[in-house]
């Protein structure tokens, strides 16, 4: 085999390897995006701006309302929990957000009674809605960066749940 033939063969093999690397990389990126949209179908809410008269949330495949919002300007994934009194965050998330304790309290959770810390969140946002001075809790039993979006935020809105959608409207009481 001549040097020219070897050069062409190497170039062909290199092009084939490049194709497969790009194909696998693109497929992985697409599958990751698809799976993420199934886990958090409301991730787009983090970039929503004021002006809408309601926020519409879709259930994820597990049946939960998971959405990306903001606490004190930082993006945070929320699990909407109408059974939670406060916006509950883990200790690691509280550290990342720079939250300070304003006292301790006992909480009744699905895992039993636990002692945690109270805090005040300067601003909590979801979609185009935001609220200032929201009561929160730093819960030692929580792990990860998903916060429970409880009634200290949600009670400021009218909540409508039908089928696989939750709609938040500005409250008429305010």
C-alpha positions as CSV (number, residue, x, y, z in Angstrom):
1,X,0.0,0.0,0.0
2,X,1.4,3.4,-1.0
3,X,1.8,6.4,1.4
4,X,-1.1,8.1,-0.4
5,X,-3.4,5.1,0.1
6,X,-2.5,5.0,3.9
7,X,-3.1,8.7,4.2
8,X,-6.5,8.5,2.6
9,X,-7.4,5.5,4.7
10,X,-6.3,7.3,7.9
11,X,-8.4,10.3,6.9
12,X,-11.4,8.1,6.3
13,X,-11.0,6.4,9.6
14,X,-10.6,9.8,11.3
15,X,-13.8,11.1,9.6
16,X,-15.7,8.0,10.6
17,X,-14.6,8.3,14.2
18,X,-15.5,12.0,14.2
19,X,-18.9,11.1,12.9
20,X,-19.6,8.5,15.6
21,X,-18.3,10.8,18.4
22,X,-20.6,13.6,17.2
23,X,-23.5,11.2,16.7
24,X,-23.2,9.8,20.2
25,X,-22.6,13.2,21.7
26,X,-25.7,14.7,20.0
27,X,-27.8,11.7,20.9
28,X,-26.7,11.9,24.6
29,X,-27.4,15.6,24.7
30,X,-30.9,15.1,23.2
31,X,-31.8,12.2,25.5
32,X,-30.6,14.2,28.5
33,X,-32.8,17.1,27.5
34,X,-35.8,14.9,26.9
35,X,-35.4,13.2,30.3
36,X,-34.9,16.5,32.1
37,X,-38.1,17.9,30.5
38,X,-40.0,14.8,31.8
39,X,-38.5,15.4,35.3
40,X,-39.1,19.2,35.4
41,X,-41.6,20.3,32.7
42,X,-41.7,23.8,34.2
43,X,-38.0,24.7,34.0
44,X,-38.8,27.5,31.6
45,X,-40.5,29.5,34.5
46,X,-37.2,30.6,35.8
47,X,-37.0,33.1,32.9
48,X,-40.6,34.2,32.9
49,X,-41.2,37.9,33.4
50,X,-44.1,39.8,35.1
51,X,-47.1,40.6,33.0
52,X,-48.9,37.2,32.9
53,X,-52.2,37.0,34.8
54,X,-51.5,33.4,35.8
55,X,-48.8,30.8,36.0
56,X,-49.6,27.3,34.6
57,X,-47.6,24.3,35.9
58,X,-47.6,20.8,34.4
59,X,-47.2,17.7,36.5
60,X,-44.0,15.7,35.9
61,X,-44.0,12.0,35.1
62,X,-44.0,11.2,38.9
63,X,-47.2,13.2,39.4
64,X,-45.5,16.1,41.2
65,X,-45.5,19.8,40.4
66,X,-41.8,20.6,40.0
67,X,-40.8,24.0,38.7
68,X,-37.7,26.2,38.6
69,X,-38.0,29.6,40.3
70,X,-35.9,31.9,42.3
71,X,-35.0,32.6,45.9
72,X,-33.3,35.9,46.5
73,X,-32.5,36.1,42.7
74,X,-30.8,32.6,42.6
75,X,-32.4,29.8,40.5
76,X,-33.9,27.0,42.6
77,X,-35.9,24.0,41.8
78,X,-39.2,23.9,43.7
79,X,-41.4,21.0,44.6
80,X,-44.8,22.7,45.2
81,X,-46.2,21.4,48.4
82,X,-49.5,22.7,49.6
83,X,-49.1,20.7,52.8
84,X,-45.9,22.5,53.8
85,X,-46.3,25.6,56.0
86,X,-43.1,27.3,54.9
87,X,-40.7,27.4,51.9
88,X,-38.4,24.7,53.2
89,X,-34.7,24.5,52.1
90,X,-31.9,22.1,53.0
91,X,-29.0,23.3,55.0
92,X,-26.7,23.2,52.0
93,X,-29.1,25.2,49.9
94,X,-29.4,27.7,52.7
95,X,-25.7,28.1,52.8
96,X,-25.5,28.6,49.0
97,X,-28.3,31.3,49.2
98,X,-26.7,33.0,52.3
99,X,-29.8,32.5,54.5
100,X,-29.5,33.2,58.2
101,X,-31.5,31.6,61.0
102,X,-34.0,33.8,62.8
103,X,-34.8,31.1,65.5
104,X,-35.5,27.4,65.8
105,X,-38.7,25.5,65.8
106,X,-40.2,22.0,65.7
107,X,-41.8,20.8,62.5
108,X,-44.1,17.9,61.8
109,X,-42.9,16.3,58.6
110,X,-43.7,13.1,56.6
111,X,-40.7,11.6,58.4
112,X,-41.8,12.6,61.9
113,X,-41.1,15.5,64.2
114,X,-37.8,17.4,63.5
115,X,-36.1,20.5,64.8
116,X,-35.2,23.1,62.3
117,X,-34.4,26.7,61.8
118,X,-36.7,29.5,60.8
119,X,-35.5,32.1,58.2
120,X,-36.9,34.9,56.1
121,X,-36.5,34.9,52.3
122,X,-36.1,38.3,50.9
123,X,-37.8,37.4,47.6
124,X,-39.3,34.2,46.2
125,X,-40.3,34.1,42.5
126,X,-42.1,31.6,40.3
127,X,-43.0,32.4,36.8
128,X,-43.9,36.1,36.6
129,X,-45.0,36.1,40.3
130,X,-42.8,37.1,43.2
131,X,-43.3,37.8,46.9
132,X,-41.2,39.6,49.4
133,X,-40.4,38.7,53.0
134,X,-41.5,35.1,52.7
135,X,-41.2,32.9,55.8
136,X,-39.0,29.9,55.3
137,X,-37.4,27.0,57.2
138,X,-34.0,25.4,57.1
139,X,-34.7,21.7,57.5
140,X,-31.9,19.4,58.6
141,X,-33.6,16.3,57.1
142,X,-33.7,17.7,53.6
143,X,-30.9,16.9,51.1
144,X,-30.0,18.3,47.8
145,X,-31.0,21.6,46.1
146,X,-34.8,21.1,45.7
147,X,-36.8,23.4,47.9
148,X,-40.4,22.8,49.1
149,X,-42.5,25.7,48.0
150,X,-45.0,25.8,50.8
151,X,-48.0,27.9,51.8
152,X,-46.0,30.9,53.1
153,X,-45.6,31.6,49.3
154,X,-48.5,29.8,47.8
155,X,-51.2,31.4,50.1
156,X,-50.6,34.7,48.3
157,X,-52.3,33.2,45.2
158,X,-55.5,31.4,44.3
159,X,-54.6,27.8,43.4
160,X,-56.6,25.8,40.9
161,X,-55.7,22.1,40.2
162,X,-57.3,20.2,37.4
163,X,-56.0,17.0,35.9
164,X,-52.3,17.4,35.2
165,X,-52.2,21.2,35.7
166,X,-51.9,23.7,38.5
167,X,-52.8,27.3,37.8
168,X,-51.8,30.1,40.2
169,X,-53.7,33.4,39.9
170,X,-53.1,36.6,41.8
171,X,-55.2,36.4,44.9
172,X,-58.4,38.5,45.0
173,X,-58.0,38.8,48.8
174,X,-55.0,41.1,48.5
